Amino acid sequence: MLEVINVKKNYGELTAVKKLSFEIRPGEVFGLLGTNGAGKTTTFKMILGLLEPTEGEILFNGKKVSYDDVDQIGYMIEERSLLVKLTVKQLMLHYGQLKGLDKDTILKRLDYWLDRFNVKNYLDKKISELSKGNQQKIQFISSIINNPKLLVLDEPFSGLDPLNTNKFVEVIRDFQKKGTMIIFSTHQIDHVESFCEQLIVLEKGNAVLSGKISDIKKDFKRHNIKMIGDFDKDTLLTLPGVLDVIIQPNEWIVKIEDEVYSNDIFDYVKTCSNVRKFDVEQATLSEIFIEKVGESFEQV
């Protein structure tokens, strides 16, 4: 288990992270979200033992992270940190041996991952010769070559097209099934919503939102009604609880303060023609993120 307990980090007079607490258990995927400069990378570095907390403590399986834990941890940072003059093979032998793996094990695992990511012919190519997307694949492989028990991913989907993003997601899910603890940050919030159970949203070092995603969405009262038919926008905007009406090419979206107002909307919709859809849905995680981060800016 990973435990972050009342952690605070100061850089001189600047407080980058303030009283942060959460737990990750084996087989859990945890999302750490926030705008640029919110404190995510600082939190990752403290988890990895690269930075010492000013206050609080971080425990990996009951003890402070040390050099002895390196073999069990994988880390992919947002900025590419590959040794570009090395070949893929040379690079992975270097990283794998740092993780305590022997040469045969490294090459066997590397062959599997290169094949899975459709870059098997890049074994002897220099990193500098690869596209940004393929460099991202190699950096990801370097973080999982040791089959980590804790996998820390800082913006793993950056620069990837949808097909390769799905490949990354599949691999993350595979490690989750094996019991790996996974914590990651991403600006692609739809991925957080699709396979994370818990998250924390940081803003200026503060946790402005935390908990199980299902509970967060339940507690956020606002809902969206997706409709197809012939409606009048001005009439909809006069109905109780309606915050906004968005007309898209294929449907209407009515944003309401609370699900209880959906009955009033439906009473109006019943009087309209060509009604083919009326679905009441919870607000998206992206909407909640924008709302909560906006609130934190207003309070500063």
C-alpha positions as CSV (number, residue, x, y, z in Angstrom):
1,M,0.0,0.0,0.0
2,L,1.1,3.6,-0.7
3,E,0.2,6.1,2.1
4,V,0.6,9.8,1.7
5,I,0.0,11.3,5.2
6,N,-0.5,15.0,5.8
7,V,2.3,15.9,3.3
8,K,3.5,19.4,2.9
9,K,6.4,20.7,0.7
10,N,7.9,24.1,0.8
11,Y,10.4,25.7,-1.6
12,G,11.6,28.6,0.5
13,E,8.6,30.7,1.1
14,L,6.6,29.0,-1.6
15,T,4.3,26.1,-0.5
16,A,4.0,23.7,-3.4
17,V,1.9,21.1,-1.7
18,K,-0.3,21.6,1.4
19,K,-1.4,18.9,3.8
20,L,-2.0,16.2,1.2
21,S,-3.3,12.8,2.2
22,F,-4.4,9.7,0.3
23,E,-3.9,5.9,0.1
24,I,-3.5,3.6,-2.9
25,R,-4.0,-0.2,-2.4
26,P,-2.7,-3.0,-4.7
27,G,-4.7,-3.1,-7.9
28,E,-6.0,0.5,-7.7
29,V,-5.6,3.2,-10.3
30,F,-5.5,6.6,-8.7
31,G,-5.8,9.9,-10.7
32,L,-3.9,13.0,-9.6
33,L,-5.3,16.0,-11.5
34,G,-4.6,19.7,-11.6
35,T,-3.6,22.6,-13.8
36,N,0.1,23.3,-14.6
37,G,2.0,24.2,-11.5
38,A,-0.7,22.7,-9.2
39,G,1.8,20.5,-7.4
40,K,1.5,17.1,-9.2
41,T,5.1,16.6,-10.2
42,T,6.3,17.7,-6.8
43,T,4.0,15.1,-5.2
44,F,5.3,12.4,-7.6
45,K,8.9,13.2,-6.7
46,M,8.1,13.0,-3.0
47,I,6.5,9.6,-3.5
48,L,9.6,8.4,-5.3
49,G,11.9,9.7,-2.6
50,L,13.5,12.2,-4.9
51,L,12.2,15.1,-2.7
52,E,11.9,15.1,1.1
53,P,8.5,16.4,2.4
54,T,8.8,19.4,4.6
55,E,6.1,17.9,6.8
56,G,4.2,14.6,6.9
57,E,5.4,11.2,5.6
58,I,5.0,8.9,2.7
59,L,5.0,5.1,3.2
60,F,5.4,2.4,0.6
61,N,4.3,-1.0,2.1
62,G,4.6,0.5,5.6
63,K,8.0,2.1,5.3
64,K,9.7,5.2,3.9
65,V,10.8,4.8,0.3
66,S,14.5,4.0,0.0
67,Y,17.0,2.8,-2.6
68,D,16.0,-0.7,-1.8
69,D,12.5,-0.1,-3.3
70,V,13.8,1.0,-6.7
71,D,13.4,-2.5,-8.2
72,Q,9.6,-2.4,-7.3
73,I,8.8,1.1,-8.7
74,G,8.3,2.4,-12.2
75,Y,8.3,6.1,-13.1
76,M,7.5,7.9,-16.3
77,I,8.0,11.6,-16.2
78,E,6.2,14.2,-18.3
79,E,9.3,15.6,-19.9
80,R,11.1,12.9,-22.0
81,S,14.3,12.0,-20.3
82,L,15.7,9.4,-22.7
83,L,19.4,9.2,-23.5
84,V,18.9,10.0,-27.2
85,K,22.4,8.9,-28.4
86,L,21.8,5.3,-27.3
87,T,19.9,2.7,-29.2
88,V,16.6,1.3,-27.8
89,K,18.4,-1.9,-26.8
90,Q,21.3,0.0,-25.1
91,L,18.9,2.2,-23.3
92,M,16.8,-0.6,-22.0
93,L,19.8,-2.6,-20.9
94,H,20.9,0.5,-19.0
95,Y,17.6,1.1,-17.3
96,G,16.9,-2.6,-16.7
97,Q,20.2,-3.2,-15.0
98,L,19.6,-0.2,-12.7
99,K,16.4,-2.0,-11.7
100,G,18.3,-5.2,-10.8
101,L,17.4,-7.2,-13.9
102,D,19.9,-9.4,-15.7
103,K,20.6,-9.0,-19.4
104,D,18.6,-12.0,-20.6
105,T,15.5,-11.0,-18.7
106,I,15.7,-7.5,-20.0
107,L,16.0,-8.5,-23.6
108,K,13.2,-11.1,-23.3
109,R,10.8,-8.5,-21.8
110,L,11.9,-5.8,-24.3
111,D,11.2,-8.1,-27.2
112,Y,7.7,-8.7,-25.9
113,W,7.0,-5.0,-25.3
114,L,8.4,-3.8,-28.6
115,D,6.2,-6.3,-30.4
116,R,3.1,-5.3,-28.4
117,F,3.7,-1.6,-29.3
118,N,4.4,-2.4,-32.9
119,V,8.0,-1.1,-32.8
120,K,10.0,-4.3,-32.9
121,N,12.1,-3.1,-35.8
122,Y,13.4,-0.2,-33.6
123,L,15.6,-2.3,-31.4
124,D,18.9,-1.1,-32.8
125,K,17.7,2.4,-33.7
126,K,18.9,5.4,-31.8
127,I,16.4,7.2,-29.6
128,S,17.1,10.4,-31.6
129,E,15.9,8.7,-34.8
130,L,12.4,8.0,-33.4
131,S,9.3,10.1,-33.6
132,K,8.0,11.8,-30.5
133,G,5.2,9.2,-30.3
134,N,7.6,6.3,-30.5
135,Q,9.9,7.9,-28.0
136,Q,6.9,8.0,-25.7
137,K,6.4,4.3,-26.2
138,I,10.1,3.6,-25.3
139,Q,9.9,5.7,-22.2
140,F,6.8,3.9,-21.1
141,I,8.5,0.5,-21.7
142,S,11.4,1.7,-19.6
143,S,9.0,2.4,-16.7
144,I,7.4,-1.1,-16.8
145,I,10.4,-3.3,-17.8
146,N,10.8,-4.3,-14.2
147,N,7.2,-5.3,-13.7
148,P,6.7,-2.7,-10.9
149,K,4.5,-3.0,-7.9
150,L,4.1,0.8,-7.9
151,L,3.8,2.6,-11.2
152,V,3.9,6.4,-11.3
153,L,2.9,8.0,-14.7
154,D,3.1,11.7,-15.2
155,E,1.1,12.6,-18.4
156,P,1.6,9.2,-20.0
157,F,-0.7,10.0,-23.0
158,S,1.0,13.2,-24.0
159,G,1.6,13.3,-27.8
160,L,-0.1,10.0,-28.5
161,D,-2.8,9.5,-31.1
162,P,-6.0,7.7,-30.1
163,L,-4.9,4.2,-31.2
164,N,-1.6,4.4,-29.2
165,T,-3.4,5.9,-26.2
166,N,-5.7,2.9,-26.2
167,K,-2.6,0.6,-26.2
168,F,-1.3,2.4,-23.2
169,V,-4.6,2.1,-21.4
170,E,-4.7,-1.7,-22.2
171,V,-1.3,-2.1,-20.6
172,I,-2.2,0.0,-17.6
173,R,-5.3,-2.2,-17.1
174,D,-3.1,-5.4,-17.4
175,F,-0.8,-4.1,-14.6
176,Q,-3.8,-3.2,-12.5
177,K,-5.1,-6.8,-12.8
178,K,-1.7,-8.1,-11.6
179,G,-2.1,-6.0,-8.4
180,T,0.1,-3.0,-9.3
181,M,-0.6,0.3,-7.6
182,I,-0.9,2.9,-10.3
183,I,-1.0,6.7,-9.8
184,F,-1.0,9.0,-12.8
185,S,-1.7,12.5,-14.0
186,T,-3.3,13.5,-17.3
187,H,-5.0,16.4,-19.0
188,Q,-7.3,13.8,-20.8
189,I,-9.9,13.6,-18.1
190,D,-12.0,11.1,-20.0
191,H,-9.4,8.5,-19.3
192,V,-9.5,9.2,-15.6
193,E,-13.2,8.7,-15.6
194,S,-13.0,5.5,-17.6
195,F,-10.6,3.5,-15.4
196,C,-9.9,5.3,-12.1
197,E,-11.8,4.7,-8.9
198,Q,-10.3,7.5,-6.9
199,L,-8.8,10.9,-7.6
200,I,-7.5,14.1,-6.1
201,V,-7.6,17.5,-7.8
202,L,-4.8,19.8,-6.8
203,E,-4.8,23.6,-7.3
204,K,-2.0,25.7,-6.0
205,G,-1.0,22.8,-3.8
206,N,-4.4,22.4,-2.2
207,A,-6.6,19.3,-2.6
208,V,-9.8,21.0,-3.9
209,L,-11.5,17.7,-4.7
210,S,-10.9,14.1,-3.5
211,G,-12.5,10.8,-3.1
212,K,-14.1,8.0,-5.1
213,I,-15.2,9.2,-8.5
214,S,-18.7,7.7,-8.1
215,D,-19.2,9.7,-4.8
216,I,-17.8,12.9,-6.4
217,K,-20.2,12.7,-9.3
218,K,-23.1,11.8,-6.9
219,D,-22.4,14.7,-4.7
220,F,-22.1,17.2,-7.6
221,K,-25.8,18.1,-8.0
222,R,-25.7,19.5,-11.5
223,H,-26.9,17.2,-14.3
224,N,-27.2,17.3,-18.1
225,I,-30.2,16.4,-20.1
226,K,-29.5,15.3,-23.7
227,M,-32.4,15.7,-26.0
228,I,-33.3,15.3,-29.7
229,G,-36.4,17.0,-31.0
230,D,-38.0,20.4,-32.0
231,F,-37.5,22.7,-28.9
232,D,-37.4,26.4,-28.2
233,K,-34.3,27.6,-26.5
234,D,-35.8,30.7,-25.0
235,T,-38.6,28.6,-23.4
236,L,-36.1,26.1,-22.0
237,L,-34.1,28.9,-20.4
238,T,-37.2,30.1,-18.5
239,L,-37.8,26.7,-16.8
240,P,-36.9,26.2,-13.2
241,G,-33.3,25.0,-12.5
242,V,-32.1,25.5,-16.1
243,L,-28.5,26.9,-16.1
244,D,-27.8,26.8,-19.8
245,V,-29.0,25.3,-23.1
246,I,-26.4,24.2,-25.7
247,I,-27.5,23.3,-29.2
248,Q,-25.2,20.9,-30.9
249,P,-25.5,19.5,-34.5
250,N,-27.1,16.2,-33.3
251,E,-28.6,17.0,-30.0
252,W,-29.6,19.6,-27.4
253,I,-27.9,19.7,-24.0
254,V,-29.8,21.3,-21.1
255,K,-27.7,21.9,-18.0
256,I,-29.7,21.9,-14.8
257,E,-28.9,22.7,-11.1
258,D,-30.2,19.4,-9.8
259,E,-31.8,16.2,-11.1
260,V,-35.1,17.2,-9.4
261,Y,-35.7,19.8,-12.1
262,S,-35.7,17.1,-14.8
263,N,-39.4,16.6,-14.3
264,D,-40.2,20.2,-15.2
265,I,-38.1,19.9,-18.3
266,F,-39.9,16.7,-19.3
267,D,-43.3,18.3,-18.8
268,Y,-42.3,20.9,-21.4
269,V,-40.7,18.3,-23.8
270,K,-43.9,16.4,-23.9
271,T,-45.5,19.3,-25.6
272,C,-42.9,19.4,-28.4
273,S,-42.8,17.5,-31.7
274,N,-40.3,15.0,-33.1
275,V,-38.9,14.1,-29.6
276,R,-36.6,11.1,-30.1
277,K,-34.4,11.4,-27.0
278,F,-34.5,12.5,-23.4
279,D,-31.7,11.3,-21.2
280,V,-30.8,12.7,-17.8
281,E,-27.1,12.2,-17.0
282,Q,-24.6,13.1,-14.3
283,A,-22.2,16.0,-15.0
284,T,-19.0,14.8,-16.6
285,L,-15.8,14.7,-14.6
286,S,-14.4,17.4,-16.9
287,E,-17.3,19.7,-15.9
288,I,-16.7,19.0,-12.2
289,F,-13.0,19.6,-12.6
290,I,-13.5,23.0,-14.3
291,E,-16.1,24.0,-11.6
292,K,-13.9,23.1,-8.7
293,V,-10.7,24.6,-10.1
294,G,-12.6,27.7,-10.9
295,E,-13.8,28.0,-7.3
296,S,-10.3,27.6,-6.0
297,F,-9.1,30.5,-8.2
298,E,-11.9,32.7,-6.9
299,Q,-10.8,32.0,-3.3
300,V,-7.2,32.9,-3.8
